[in-house]
C-alpha cells in the first residue's frame, strides 16, 4: 500500500498520454475535435475521471491485496472526443486513432525498461520504474483486447465482416458496462490473457536491453 501513490501517479500519467495521443492522431488525420474541446493538453484537470483515474485503480489494488490475485493495475481518463467522419482513410483511419493510445503506453513501457537497465536501478527507484513499466503494459494489454468499446475493437472493426461489425456496434452502445460485466464474469480468463500479453512484451524488452 505504501507504493499506491506511485501507482496512481503512473496511472494518471499513462492515461493522459494515452488519451492525448488518440486526439493527436485524429488531429494528424484531419479531425480537430479534440483540439476544439481543449483536450490536446497534458493538463491533468482536463483528463481526470473520478472513477477511471482514481477509484478503479484503487479498487483493483485493494482487491489484489485482499484476494492475493495479481490482476494488473490499470485505469483510464476521460475519452478524448473525435469525429470519425472527419478522419481520413475511413475505418482504417479510425483504427489508427484507436491504436495510437495503446502503442503510446507500449512505448512508455519500453522507455522505462531501457532506463531501468541503463541505470541498473534498484531499491525505491527500481520499484518506481517497474511500476511504470507494469502500469503501461497493463494499459496496453487491456486496451488491445478486441472488446467494444476498447481500442482493440476498432482495429478488429476495420477488418471484420459486416455481420461482426453489426454485433460490435450493438455492444458498443452499452460502452464500458459490457467491459465491466465481462471483467466480473471472466476476470480469471481475462487476467490470464492480459498477463500473457504483458509477459510476451516484457521478455521481448529484456531481450532487447540485455
N, C-alpha and C positions, 0 to 999 in steps of 0.2 A: 504493500500500500504506500510505502514511502516514495516510490517512484511513480505513483499515479499522476502527479503534476507533470512529469516528463512525458508520460503517455498523452495527456491532454494537450500539451504543447505541440507534440508531433502530429497528433490527430488534427488539430486546428491548422497547422502549417500545411499538412498534406492535403487536407480538404480544400483549403483556399487555392493551393497550386493546381489541384485537380480541376476545380470549377473555373478558375481563371483561364486555363488552357482550353477548356471547352469553348468559352467565349472568344478567346483569341483565335482559335482555329476557325470558328464560324466567321469571325471578322475577316480573316485572310481569304475566306471562301465567298465573301461578298455580303455577309449579313452583319449589320451594325446594331442589332437589337441589344446585345449586352452592353455595348458602349453607350447607347442612348439611355439605358437604365442605370448607368454608373457602376456596372459590375466588372468592368475591366480595371480592377483595382485590387491591391493587396491589403486594403484596409479591412481588418478582421470584422469590424462592425457591419460591413456590407454583406458579409457571408455567413456569420454565425447563425445556426439554427439551434434553439434551446434543446430540442430533443436529439437531433442527429449529431450535433457537435459536442454536447455535454452529457446528457442523461444516458444515451445509448452506450457510449464507451464506458461510462462508469458502471452501468448495469452489467455489461459483459465482464468487466474487471472483477466486480464483486461476485458474479456468478462463477467465474473461474476459480476464485479463492474458495468459495463455499463447496463447489462440486468437485474440484480437482481436475476439471476438464480444461484443456489448453486451447480453447477457441481463440483464434487471432483477434486482438482488439482492433476494432475499426469504428469509424463514424462517418460523418459527412457534413456538408454545408448546404445552404440554400441553393437549389439548382439554378444555374445561370440561364436566363431566358434566351431563346433563339428562335428564328423563324425558318423552318426547313424550306419554305417556298422561295427564300432569298438565297439559299446556299447553292453554289454551283455544283454541277455534276449529279444532281438528283439524290437518289438514295445512297450512292457512293460517297457524295459529299457529306451527307448526314452521318454515314458510318465513320468518316474521317473525324468529324467533330466529336463523335461519341468516344472513339478510341484514343483521342488526344489526352483525355483525362487520365485513364489508367496507365498509358505509356509514360506520362509525366511522373507518376508515382513509381513506376519501374525504374525510370532514370534516376530519381532521387535515391532509391534503394541502392542502385549501382554506385552512385557517387559516395554515399555513406559507407558502403562496403570498401571502396577504394581508400577512403580516409582512414577507416579502421585498420586496414592492412598497412598503409603507408606510415601511419603514426604509431603502429604497434600499441594502440590504446588499450588500457586495462583499467581495472577499478571503476570508479564512478563514470569517467568519460567513456570507457569501453562499454559500460552498460547503456549510457545515453545513446551512443552510436548504434548499438544493437537494437535498441528500442526504435530508433529512427528507421532502421532497415526493416524491422518486422512490421511496424505500422504501415509503412509504404507498401510493403509486399502484401499485407492484408488488404489494403485499399485496391491494389492491382488485381489480386486473385479474386476478390469478392465481386468487383465491378465487371470483370470479363466474363462472369457467368452469363450464359445466354437466356436469362430470365427477365422478361419485361417487368419494370422499365429500366433495368440495369444496362450499362453501356454495351456489354457483350451482345445484348439482344438486337441492338441497332446494326451491328455488323452482320449478325445472322439474318436479319430482315433484308439486307441488301442482296443476299444470295438465295434466300428461301423461296420455294414455290408459292403461288398465290394462296393456296388453302392454308399454308402455315402462317402466312402474313395475316390472314383474317383472324386466326386463333390468337396470334400475338397482339393484334390490335384490341381484341376483346379483353385480354389480360391486362394490357397497359392502361385501360380505362380505370382500373382499380389501384393503379400506382403501387406504392410501397406496401400496401395491405397484402398483396399477393406474396411479396418477398418475405414479410414477417410471418405470414401463415406457414410458408414453406420452411422458414428457419425454425419455427416451433415444432413442426411435424417431422422434419428431416434434418434436425440440427447435427446429428452424428454423421450422416452421409455427406451433407454439405461441408461440414468441418473437415472431413477426410479429403474431399475434392480440393478445398482451399489449401489444406495442408500439403497436398501433393504438388500443387502448382508452386507454392512457396518453396518447398524443398528442391524442386527441379531448378528453379532460377537461382536459389542460394548456392547450390552445387556448381552451377554454371559460373556465377560470380567468383566463387572461391577458386575455381579452375583458372579464371582469367587473371586473378591477382596473386595466385600462389607462385 
